[in-house]
Amino acid sequence: MTKIKYTALGRNTFLISFLSGTLLLMGYLITKAELLMVFGFYYVIIAAVVNLLVLLYELMEFLTHIPDKKSSGNSVLLLLVNIPVTILYMGILIDFKL
């Protein structure tokens, strides 16, 4: 079984976005500090823009050299995982807030 390869940019963007968002959510759920909710809202906007830019870059890399850039295609899929995770986290916050 071969190890799945990702580009460093895609992997690091995914990890930073995922871990930062999770820490913000956990911090808010534990402390109920409104400042974390406001900060988290702005974080989601900034992270969405950064993830979209990296995703578009990785997609262009993959489409220009498909046989050589399988790791770029894998990175695109990895970055797409952040979308349902963000929706789930927003749903948790909405349910928790109401």
trRosetta pair geometry for C-beta under 8 A, 3 or more apart (Angstrom, degrees):
i j d omega theta_ij theta_ji phi_ij phi_ji
4 74 5.7 170 177 -150 101 146
5 70 7.0 75 66 98 108 96
5 71 4.2 -61 119 -99 100 105
5 74 6.3 130 82 42 53 156
6 10 5.2 -123 177 85 103 113
6 11 4.2 119 105 -60 131 104
6 14 7.9 -57 178 17 156 138
6 71 5.6 144 -139 -168 14 88
6 74 5.1 -118 -92 108 70 112
6 75 4.7 115 -158 -79 88 83
6 78 5.8 12 -118 -11 137 155
7 10 4.5 84 59 12 91 104
7 11 6.7 -168 82 -6 44 89
7 58 6.5 -163 31 -117 138 107
7 61 7.6 42 -54 94 156 159
7 71 5.1 120 -52 131 69 108
7 72 5.6 33 -30 -88 127 61
7 75 4.7 -33 27 -51 93 151
8 11 6.0 -60 -141 42 28 108
8 12 5.9 20 164 -14 66 114
9 12 6.2 -61 -140 41 22 104
9 13 6.1 22 161 -18 61 111
9 54 6.1 -163 149 -148 104 111
9 57 7.4 -56 124 99 148 133
9 58 7.2 -166 92 -72 112 103
9 75 7.2 48 80 -162 77 154
10 13 5.9 -57 -143 37 25 110
10 14 6.3 26 158 -18 62 108
10 54 6.4 155 -99 159 60 115
10 58 5.2 68 -78 -92 120 147
10 71 7.9 175 36 151 136 81
10 72 7.2 152 -31 -134 143 48
10 74 7.6 136 105 96 153 71
10 75 2.6 19 143 -159 177 122
10 76 7.2 -68 -129 -44 141 38
10 78 5.8 104 154 64 110 124
10 79 5.9 -94 -154 -43 92 108
11 14 5.9 -59 -152 37 28 111
11 15 6.3 22 156 -15 65 109
11 75 6.7 -85 -40 -114 63 99
11 78 6.8 -11 -94 123 56 164
12 15 5.7 -54 -142 39 32 109
12 16 6.1 28 161 -16 67 108
13 16 6.1 -57 -142 40 26 106
13 17 6.1 22 161 -15 63 113
13 50 6.8 -161 -148 139 112 103
13 51 6.3 147 159 -106 119 66
13 54 4.6 155 -99 141 175 177
13 79 6.6 5 98 -102 119 107
14 17 6.0 -64 -146 41 24 107
14 18 5.9 16 163 -14 65 115
14 75 7.7 -147 -26 -155 124 74
14 78 4.9 -58 -72 143 159 107
14 79 5.7 -121 -78 -88 99 58
14 81 7.0 47 -145 56 121 110
14 82 6.5 -145 -132 -50 75 113
15 18 6.0 -59 -138 41 25 107
15 19 5.9 13 169 -8 65 115
16 19 6.4 -60 -136 44 22 101
16 20 5.9 18 166 -15 62 116
17 20 6.2 -62 -141 40 20 106
17 21 6.1 16 163 -14 60 114
17 47 4.9 124 -133 -160 101 119
17 50 7.4 -172 -81 87 116 116
17 51 5.8 50 -92 -72 162 116
17 82 5.5 -2 117 -121 136 142
18 21 6.1 -63 -148 40 23 108
18 22 6.2 20 158 -17 63 111
18 81 8.0 -2 -83 105 127 107
18 82 6.4 -122 -72 -103 85 92
18 85 6.5 -6 -121 126 90 165
19 22 5.7 -55 -143 39 30 111
19 23 6.2 31 158 -19 65 106
20 23 5.8 -55 -146 37 29 110
20 24 6.4 30 155 -18 64 106
20 43 6.8 -147 137 -172 115 134
20 47 7.3 -173 82 -89 126 135
21 24 5.7 -54 -147 37 31 111
21 25 6.3 29 155 -17 65 107
21 40 7.6 94 -139 -147 65 95
21 43 6.9 172 -94 129 72 125
21 44 7.4 79 -116 -89 111 75
21 47 6.7 11 -63 -68 111 179
21 82 8.0 125 8 -151 155 98
21 85 7.2 108 98 130 146 113
21 86 6.8 -79 -156 -98 158 78
21 89 6.2 -99 162 -61 113 175
22 25 5.7 -55 -146 38 31 110
22 26 6.1 27 157 -14 66 108
22 89 7.8 -122 -90 -97 53 134
23 26 5.9 -55 -140 42 29 108
23 27 6.0 34 158 -22 64 109
24 27 5.7 -55 -144 37 27 113
24 28 6.4 25 157 -17 63 106
24 36 6.1 171 -164 -175 77 97
24 39 6.8 -142 -138 103 121 101
24 40 4.4 148 157 -99 132 102
24 43 6.0 -165 -65 52 168 163
25 28 5.9 -58 -150 37 28 108
25 29 6.3 23 156 -15 65 109
25 40 7.0 106 -69 -131 58 144
25 89 5.2 -102 -86 -149 144 113
25 92 6.9 53 -160 86 126 135
25 93 7.2 -109 -128 -63 93 102
26 29 5.8 -56 -142 40 31 109
26 30 6.1 25 160 -16 66 110
27 30 6.1 -61 -145 40 26 106
27 31 6.0 -13 171 15 65 115
27 33 7.4 -41 146 38 92 114
27 36 5.2 -152 110 -138 108 150
28 31 6.7 -73 -130 54 22 84
28 32 6.8 66 178 -98 59 26
28 33 6.6 -112 -119 51 60 71
28 36 4.2 -164 -81 110 86 127
28 37 5.5 101 -131 -66 136 73
28 40 6.3 -41 -42 -27 141 148
28 93 7.3 12 107 -112 148 104
29 32 7.5 17 -157 -66 17 64
29 92 7.9 -35 -78 147 126 120
29 96 6.6 -87 -109 -142 89 161
31 36 6.7 105 69 -3 118 146
33 36 4.6 84 81 -1 98 105
33 37 7.5 -172 100 -7 56 81
34 37 5.4 -52 -156 33 46 114
34 38 6.4 43 149 -17 73 102
35 38 5.8 -53 -149 38 34 109
35 39 6.1 33 153 -17 67 109
36 39 5.5 -53 -139 43 32 112
36 40 5.9 38 156 -25 65 108
37 40 5.6 -53 -144 36 28 115
37 41 6.6 35 153 -25 61 100
37 93 7.1 139 -130 -156 100 126
37 97 7.8 94 -128 -90 146 123
38 41 5.8 -49 -153 27 32 113
38 42 6.9 23 153 -8 63 103
39 42 6.1 -60 -154 42 33 105
39 43 6.1 39 147 -26 67 109
40 43 5.2 -51 -142 35 33 118
40 44 6.5 40 156 -25 65 98
40 93 7.7 -176 113 -98 146 153
41 44 5.9 -49 -155 26 30 111
41 45 7.0 27 149 -14 61 103
42 45 5.7 -53 -153 35 39 112
42 46 6.3 32 154 -13 70 107
43 46 5.9 -60 -145 43 31 106
43 47 5.7 28 158 -18 68 113
44 47 5.8 -56 -137 42 25 109
44 48 6.1 32 158 -26 62 107
44 86 6.4 123 -140 -154 105 119
44 90 7.5 73 -121 -75 157 108
45 48 5.9 -54 -150 31 25 112
45 49 6.8 22 154 -15 61 104
46 49 5.9 -57 -154 35 32 109
46 50 6.3 26 154 -13 67 109
47 50 5.7 -56 -142 42 33 108
47 51 5.8 32 159 -18 68 110
47 82 7.7 -135 150 175 114 140
47 86 7.9 -180 100 -98 126 132
48 51 5.9 -55 -140 41 26 109
48 52 6.1 28 158 -21 62 109
48 86 7.6 91 -81 -141 97 169
49 52 5.8 -57 -147 36 27 111
49 53 6.5 26 156 -18 63 106
50 53 5.9 -56 -150 35 30 109
50 54 6.4 24 155 -13 66 108
51 54 5.9 -57 -145 42 31 107
51 55 5.9 35 155 -23 66 110
51 79 5.7 162 -167 -167 95 107
51 82 5.7 -110 -141 77 155 155
52 55 5.5 -53 -142 37 29 114
52 56 6.3 29 158 -18 64 105
53 56 5.9 -54 -148 36 29 109
53 57 6.4 30 153 -18 63 106
54 57 5.6 -54 -148 37 33 113
54 58 6.2 30 155 -17 67 107
54 79 6.3 -170 100 -110 106 149
55 58 5.9 -56 -145 39 29 108
55 59 6.2 30 155 -21 64 109
55 76 6.0 92 -152 -132 77 73
55 79 4.6 -162 -88 115 97 149
55 80 7.3 102 -127 -60 130 70
56 59 5.6 -53 -143 37 30 113
56 60 6.4 31 157 -19 64 104
57 60 5.9 -56 -150 36 28 109
57 61 6.5 30 152 -18 63 106
58 61 5.6 -53 -149 36 33 114
58 62 6.3 33 153 -20 65 107
58 72 4.7 -179 -167 -166 77 84
58 73 7.8 171 156 -68 99 22
58 75 4.6 -122 -148 96 147 117
58 76 4.9 -174 113 -66 119 80
58 79 6.9 150 37 0 150 142
59 62 5.6 -54 -146 37 31 112
59 63 6.2 22 158 -14 66 110
59 72 7.5 178 -72 154 18 106
59 76 5.3 90 -76 -104 77 133
60 63 6.0 -58 -140 41 29 105
60 64 6.3 26 162 -21 64 110
61 64 6.3 -63 -148 34 24 107
61 65 7.1 -39 175 39 60 94
61 69 5.2 -164 143 -160 88 150
61 72 4.1 -141 98 -130 113 158
62 65 7.7 -103 -154 62 19 59
62 66 6.5 46 170 -106 65 59
62 69 5.0 -154 -108 115 47 120
62 70 7.8 75 -130 -108 94 20
62 72 4.0 -157 -64 105 84 112
62 73 4.3 118 -135 -65 136 74
62 76 6.2 -59 -13 -20 153 133
63 66 6.8 9 -133 -68 27 87
64 69 7.4 53 64 7 75 153
65 68 4.3 -32 150 51 117 110
65 69 4.7 100 85 -12 91 114
66 69 6.6 -76 -120 50 15 91
66 70 7.8 53 173 -71 54 65
66 73 7.7 47 -143 -50 69 131
67 70 7.5 -18 -171 -42 27 94
69 72 4.1 -8 168 18 105 121
69 73 6.7 114 120 -18 80 86
70 73 5.5 -51 -155 35 43 114
70 74 6.4 45 148 -19 70 102
71 74 5.5 -50 -147 37 36 114
71 75 6.3 42 151 -23 65 103
72 75 5.5 -51 -148 34 33 114
72 76 6.7 41 150 -24 63 98
73 76 5.6 -45 -153 26 35 114
73 77 6.9 32 151 -13 63 102
74 77 5.8 -55 -155 38 36 110
74 78 6.3 38 148 -21 67 106
75 78 5.3 -51 -145 36 36 115
75 79 6.3 36 156 -18 67 103
76 79 5.9 -56 -149 37 29 109
76 80 6.5 33 151 -23 62 106
77 80 5.6 -53 -150 31 33 115
77 81 7.2 49 149 -33 60 92
78 81 5.8 -40 -167 9 38 117
79 82 6.0 -35 -174 9 49 115
80 83 5.8 -30 -171 6 56 115
81 84 7.0 -59 -166 40 45 95
81 85 6.3 42 145 -17 72 116
82 85 5.4 -65 -146 44 37 115
82 86 5.9 40 158 -25 73 106
83 86 6.0 -56 -150 33 25 109
83 87 6.6 23 154 -15 62 106
84 87 5.4 -52 -145 39 39 114
84 88 6.1 44 154 -22 68 104
85 88 5.7 -53 -150 36 30 114
85 89 6.4 30 152 -18 64 106
86 89 5.7 -53 -145 38 32 111
86 90 6.3 32 155 -19 65 105
87 90 5.8 -53 -146 37 30 110
87 91 6.4 34 153 -20 63 106
88 91 5.7 -56 -151 36 30 113
88 92 6.5 33 151 -21 64 103
89 92 5.6 -50 -149 33 34 114
89 93 6.5 32 153 -17 64 104
90 93 5.7 -54 -149 37 33 112
90 94 6.3 34 153 -20 66 105
91 94 5.7 -53 -144 36 32 110
91 95 6.3 27 158 -13 65 107
92 95 6.0 -59 -147 42 28 107
92 96 5.9 25 156 -19 65 113
93 96 5.6 -56 -138 41 28 111
93 97 5.9 28 161 -22 65 110
94 97 5.9 -55 -141 36 26 109
94 98 6.4 17 161 -13 62 108
95 98 6.2 -60 -144 38 27 103
